[in-house]
Amino acid sequence: MASDISHTTSDKTSEIESSGTIISIDQMHKWFDDFHVLKDINLEVRRGERIVICGPSGSGKSTLIRCINRLEQHQQGNIVVDGTELTHDLKNIEIIRSEVGMVFQQFNLFPHLTVLENVCLAPIWVRKMPKIEAEEAAMQYLERVQIPEQAHKFPGQLSGGQQQRVAIARALCMKPKIMLFDEPTSALDPEMIKEVLDVMIELAESGMTMLVVTHEMGFATRVAHRVIFMDGGEIIEQNTPTDFFENPQHDRTKLFLSQILHH
């Protein structure tokens, strides 16, 4: 099986090597007061590339992806997303946020709105889409994440796995070019993890550019072009999934893998 996976990964890698860069991060630093949370981050993401970011708690991985859509502000270096540089310019931030979907650990759904209303909200308010059109699009995405029958329920009536699939549909309804996932399965009960990962696998196979912070290593092996390991605010190591898991180079990577793969 491992050889099959490495074969498909290398096929996928050759496909994306010919595509252009969609995210470029150059010598980026971030501080929280005196705490240097991200140190000299350099990262190029190609269009259609799928990257899994892993590392111990507090390694800066969630902060890194939150900097890409300006949920966190970096203090030094450059971030360019699909040709637009992230600066203090609010117009640039709005352009980037309209192109970048984000799915959080907690689902962040509005409890007083139905599932359909939650998914429609951003296209109506941000894209100025007519309500009927937005509802049609929302239903298509709810079908894609396999819960169209939940459209008229409220989030509190859904399981955690269903709520997270609503959150994915909501992000997709803005037709983003890039999807960021911040530990999307870590708040879920084990039996619900697969239903969310299955939706993410389908999304990956459709060619979406994805950056996923997760410890779901089976998912990384199956869909990632690259696995990045972070520790202490730095990118310590990055490689194809096969090489990353079978031949880690750095002692910190080896220790991390021994802790998560044998428990």
WOURQUI-V120465 format. One record per pair of residues at least 24 apart in sequence whose C-alpha atoms are under 10 Angstrom apart, sorted by the first residue. I is the first residue (numbers start at 1). J is the second residue. Records with the same first field share a line. If there is no record, write none. Layout:
I=J / J
This chain:
2=221 / 222 / 242 / 246
3=242
5=221 / 222 / 223 / 241 / 242
6=221 / 222 / 225 / 240 / 241 / 242 / 243
7=242
8=222 / 223 / 225
9=221 / 222 / 223 / 224 / 225 / 226 / 240 / 241 / 242
10=225 / 240 / 242
11=225
12=48 / 49 / 50 / 223 / 224 / 225
13=48 / 49 / 50 / 224 / 225 / 226 / 240
14=225
15=48 / 49
16=45 / 46 / 47 / 48 / 49 / 50 / 207 / 225
17=46 / 47 / 48 / 49
18=46 / 47
19=45 / 46 / 47 / 48 / 49
20=44 / 45 / 46 / 47 / 48 / 82
21=45 / 46 / 47 / 48 / 49 / 80 / 81 / 82 / 83
22=46 / 47 / 48 / 49 / 80 / 81 / 82 / 83 / 84 / 177 / 178 / 209
23=47 / 68 / 79 / 80 / 81 / 82 / 83 / 84 / 85 / 178 / 209
24=68 / 78 / 79 / 80 / 81 / 82 / 83 / 85
25=64 / 67 / 68 / 77 / 78 / 79 / 80 / 81 / 85
26=76 / 77 / 78 / 79 / 80
27=76 / 77 / 78 / 79
28=64 / 67 / 74 / 75 / 76 / 77 / 78 / 79
29=64 / 73 / 74 / 75 / 76 / 77 / 78 / 233 / 234
30=60 / 63 / 64 / 67 / 72 / 73 / 74 / 75 / 76 / 77 / 233
31=73 / 74 / 75 / 76
32=72 / 73 / 74 / 75
36=60 / 232 / 233
37=61 / 63 / 64 / 74 / 232 / 233 / 234
38=63 / 64 / 74 / 75 / 76 / 230 / 231 / 232 / 233 / 234 / 235
39=76 / 232 / 233 / 234 / 235
40=76 / 77 / 233 / 234 / 235
41=77 / 78 / 79 / 233 / 234 / 235
42=77 / 78 / 79 / 234 / 235
43=79 / 228 / 235
44=79 / 80
45=81 / 209 / 210 / 211 / 226
46=82 / 209 / 210
47=82 / 177 / 178 / 207 / 208 / 209 / 210
48=177 / 178 / 204 / 205 / 206 / 207 / 208 / 209 / 210 / 225
49=178 / 204 / 207 / 208 / 209 / 210 / 211 / 223 / 224 / 225 / 226
50=178 / 179 / 204 / 205 / 207 / 208 / 209 / 210 / 211 / 212 / 220 / 223 / 224 / 225 / 226 / 227
51=180 / 209 / 210 / 211 / 212 / 213 / 220 / 223 / 224 / 225 / 226 / 227 / 228 / 238 / 239 / 240 / 241
52=181 / 210 / 211 / 212 / 213 / 214 / 215 / 216 / 217 / 219 / 220 / 221 / 223 / 224 / 225 / 226 / 227 / 228 / 229 / 238 / 241
53=181 / 182 / 183 / 211 / 212 / 213 / 214 / 215 / 220 / 224 / 226 / 227 / 228 / 229 / 230 / 235 / 238
54=183 / 212 / 213 / 214 / 215 / 216 / 217 / 220 / 227 / 228 / 229 / 230 / 231 / 235 / 253 / 256 / 257
55=213 / 214 / 215 / 228 / 229 / 230 / 231 / 232 / 233 / 235 / 236 / 252 / 253 / 256 / 257 / 260
56=215 / 229 / 230 / 231 / 232 / 252 / 253 / 256 / 259 / 260
57=230 / 231 / 232
58=230 / 231 / 232 / 233
59=229 / 230 / 231 / 232 / 233 / 234 / 235
60=230 / 231 / 232 / 233 / 234 / 235
61=182 / 183 / 212 / 213 / 214 / 228 / 229 / 230 / 231 / 232 / 233 / 234 / 235
62=104 / 180 / 181 / 182 / 183 / 212 / 213 / 214
63=182 / 233
64=213 / 230 / 233 / 234
65=102 / 180 / 181 / 182 / 211 / 212 / 213
66=102 / 180 / 181 / 182
68=93 / 96 / 97 / 100 / 180
69=93 / 94 / 95 / 96 / 97 / 98 / 99 / 100 / 101 / 102 / 180
70=94 / 96 / 97
71=97
81=178
82=177 / 178
94=126
96=176 / 177 / 178
97=174 / 176 / 178
98=122 / 123 / 126 / 127 / 171 / 174 / 175 / 176 / 177 / 178
99=174 / 175 / 176 / 177 / 178 / 179
100=171 / 172 / 174 / 175 / 176 / 177 / 178 / 179 / 180 / 209 / 210
101=167 / 168 / 169 / 170 / 171 / 172 / 173 / 174 / 175 / 176 / 177 / 178 / 179 / 180 / 181 / 210
102=167 / 168 / 170 / 171 / 172 / 176 / 178 / 179 / 180 / 181 / 182 / 184 / 210 / 211 / 212
103=164 / 165 / 166 / 167 / 168 / 169 / 170 / 171 / 172 / 179 / 180 / 181 / 182 / 183 / 184 / 212
104=164 / 167 / 168 / 180 / 181 / 182 / 183 / 184 / 185 / 186 / 187 / 213
105=164 / 181 / 182 / 183 / 184 / 185 / 186 / 187 / 188 / 213
106=160 / 163 / 164 / 167 / 182 / 183 / 184 / 185 / 186 / 187 / 188
107=155 / 160 / 161 / 162 / 163 / 164 / 165 / 166 / 167 / 168 / 184 / 187
108=155 / 163 / 164 / 167
109=154 / 155 / 156 / 163 / 164 / 166 / 167 / 170
110=154 / 155 / 156
111=154 / 155 / 156 / 157
112=154 / 155 / 156
113=152 / 153 / 154 / 155
114=150 / 151 / 152 / 153 / 154 / 155 / 156 / 157
115=139 / 142 / 147 / 148 / 150 / 151 / 152 / 153 / 154 / 155 / 156 / 157 / 158 / 163 / 166 / 167 / 169 / 170
116=142 / 148 / 150 / 151 / 152 / 153 / 154 / 166 / 169 / 170
117=151 / 152 / 153 / 154 / 170
118=151 / 154 / 155 / 166 / 167 / 169 / 170
119=151 / 166 / 167 / 168 / 169 / 170 / 171 / 172 / 173 / 174
120=169 / 170 / 171 / 173 / 174
121=170 / 173 / 174
122=170 / 171 / 173 / 174
123=170 / 171 / 173 / 174 / 175
124=174
126=174
127=174
134=173 / 174
135=173
137=169 / 172 / 173 / 174 / 175
138=166 / 169 / 170 / 172 / 173 / 174
139=169 / 173
140=169 / 173
141=165 / 166 / 168 / 169 / 170 / 171 / 172 / 173
142=166 / 167 / 168 / 169 / 170 / 172 / 173
143=169
144=168 / 169 / 172 / 199 / 202 / 203
145=169 / 195 / 196 / 198 / 199 / 200 / 202 / 203
146=195 / 199
159=188 / 189 / 192
160=185 / 187 / 188 / 189 / 192 / 193 / 196
161=185 / 187 / 188 / 189 / 190 / 191 / 192 / 193 / 194 / 195 / 196 / 197
162=192 / 195 / 196
163=188 / 196
164=188 / 192 / 193 / 195 / 196
165=195 / 196 / 197 / 199 / 200
168=196 / 199 / 200 / 203
169=199
172=203
176=208 / 209
177=207 / 208 / 209 / 210
178=208 / 209 / 210 / 211
179=203 / 204 / 208 / 209 / 210 / 211 / 212
180=209 / 210 / 211 / 212 / 213
181=210 / 211 / 212 / 213 / 214
182=211 / 212 / 213 / 214
183=212 / 213 / 214 / 215 / 216
184=212 / 213 / 214 / 215 / 216
185=213 / 214 / 215 / 216
186=214 / 215 / 216
194=219
215=257 / 260 / 261
216=260 / 261
217=241 / 245 / 257 / 260 / 261
220=245
221=245
228=253
229=253 / 256 / 257
231=256
